[in-house]
Structures are given as C-alpha cells and as structure tokens.
Amino acid sequence: MPTVLRFDGLRVVIYPNDHRPEHVHVRSADGEAVFLLHCPAGPPVLRESYGFNRPQLTRILAQLAQAVAELCEEWRVIHDRH
C-alpha cells in the first residue's frame, strides 16, 4: 500500500488493487477515512470515516484539496501499472 502523502502524523494511501472511482485512504493510529478525489481537479469529498472527529476531517479535507492534482496523478500511475 503506497503512502503517497504524509501530513500532521497522517498517511494518505492508495491501494494498488483498489477499485474506482479514484479515492484515497487517510490513516492514523486511531482512525481511517476514505475520500473520493473527483479527478482530475476535485474537490475531494468524504465517503466514510472511523475514528476522526469533524474538526480533524475538515483539516484533512483542506490538505487533500491542496494536493488533489498530485493525488489524482498518483492514482493514475499506481493503477496503470496493474
């Protein structure tokens, strides 16, 4: 599971054998959330979350929005290999 971005102690992961639509998993020691990317330009949208509170999700969403183009490119690179 390639980690494609790190911030605030969180890992943003794209699983190579995962399904469409394009999305990322944001993981911490206490939770995981899945965000749809809406490639190529976003905006990312929360699909599901376990263990994160609303303020944390708001901060995560802001970070993903800043990196959405790069995350979409990472998704394409990872999934074009398989």
SVG drawing of the C-alpha trace seen along z (x, -y; Angstrom):
<svg xmlns="http://www.w3.org/2000/svg" viewBox="-19 -24 23 30">
<polyline fill="none" stroke="black" stroke-width="0.4" points="0.0,0.0 1.9,-3.0 1.9,-6.0 1.5,-9.0 1.3,-11.9 2.0,-12.5 0.9,-15.4 0.1,-16.0 1.0,-12.4 -1.4,-11.0 -0.7,-8.8 -2.5,-9.1 -2.6,-5.7 -3.7,-4.4 -4.1,-0.6 -2.8,0.8 -5.6,3.4 -8.4,0.9 -11.5,0.1 -12.7,-3.1 -13.7,-5.8 -10.4,-7.4 -10.1,-7.7 -7.6,-7.8 -7.5,-6.3 -6.3,-8.6 -4.9,-6.6 -3.8,-7.4 -3.2,-5.2 -6.8,-5.9 -8.8,-6.0 -9.3,-5.8 -11.2,-7.9 -11.9,-7.5 -12.1,-10.5 -13.3,-10.4 -11.0,-12.6 -13.2,-13.5 -10.2,-13.5 -8.7,-15.4 -9.4,-18.6 -11.5,-17.7 -12.9,-18.6 -12.3,-15.7 -15.4,-14.5 -15.6,-12.4 -17.0,-8.9 -16.6,-7.3 -14.8,-7.8 -14.0,-5.9 -12.2,-7.4 -11.9,-11.0 -13.9,-13.9 -15.4,-16.7 -12.6,-19.3 -10.0,-16.6 -11.9,-15.8 -12.1,-19.4 -8.3,-19.8 -7.8,-16.6 -10.1,-17.7 -8.3,-21.0 -4.9,-19.3 -6.3,-16.9 -7.9,-19.7 -4.4,-21.4 -2.9,-18.2 -5.8,-16.8 -4.0,-17.1 -0.9,-15.2 -3.1,-12.6 -5.0,-12.0 -1.7,-11.6 -0.5,-9.1 -3.8,-7.1 -3.2,-7.0 0.4,-5.9 -0.4,-3.2 -3.4,-1.8 -1.9,-2.0 0.8,0.5 -1.9,3.1"/>
</svg>
